Amino acid sequence: MKKNDKPIETWTFRKSQDRTILGTTLLMVLSLIAAILKPGVVTLALLAILLGIWLLVLYFFRDPDRQVLDEPGLVVGPGDGKVVAIEPIHEDGYLKADTVRISIFLSILDVHVQRAPIAGEVTSVEHRPGTFLQAFKPEASKLNDRISMVIESERGRILVDQIAGILARRCINFARLGDRLLTGQRYGLIKFGSRVDLYLPPEAEILVQIGDQVHGGLTPIARFADHENSDAN
């Protein structure tokens, strides 16, 4: 079923949005004044560049409300983007178990808000410093700056990595240790494109393929095995 959208209580995305938009607006106004007072190639070119940046910022800082999917055992998209990798991997940092890693690349044109892929309690949130390689490269999962969050759900633990990239050098996670997240609930963002890695138990049924375009809170990513059916078998 679908449910109404609501961010976590510590969500301050709008404040960050307003500050950034205000700053770029002031720069654009100043360049407009300069172009009027002293018209020329340089001032007009500067105005055009700042206008483009201003429009890009307005487009980037969008945070649409969504009727998110919420079904038992269903894992939804942690963000908007393109699935670039699905691979088995032993996650030895937090889960210390065999997993399936699903990597989603966020272009600069995607919505950059991250959402909880499944309901559960936040048992770990940690910033891990690193490099700023291009986010679509496989080695970015190990080397790049990131924020790692573990969610303990009724069906098991999952790990979500917000990974910075060559342009997106800041990940923000508003979740706190002990928070209980709802499926599809907004909890963070990555500024100006990057990557989200989702680590799931190997028995989860993967519902996406490499190349699929997914949307946070809307696209079914995977489904946990039905415990009751598993026990019956």
Sequence and secondary structure as in RCSB ss.txt:
>XXXX:A:sequence
MKKNDKPIETWTFRKSQDRTILGTTLLMVLSLIAAILKPGVVTLALLAILLGIWLLVLYFFRDPDRQVLDEPGLV
VGPGDGKVVAIEPIHEDGYLKADTVRISIFLSILDVHVQRAPIAGEVTSVEHRPGTFLQAFKPEASKLNDRISMV
IESERGRILVDQIAGILARRCINFARLGDRLLTGQRYGLIKFGSRVDLYLPPEAEILVQIGDQVHGGLTPIARFA
DHENSDAN
>XXXX:A:secstr
 EE     TT  HHHHHHHHHHHHHHHHHHHHHHHHHS SHHHHHHHHHHHHHHHHHHHHT      EE  TTEE
EBSSSEEEEEEEEEEETTTT EEEEEEEEEE TTS  EEE SS EEEEEEEEE  B   TTSTTHHHHB EEEEE
EEETTEEEEEEEE  SS   EEE   TT EE TT EEEEETTSEEEEEEE TTSEE   TT EE BTTSEEEE  
 HHHHHH 
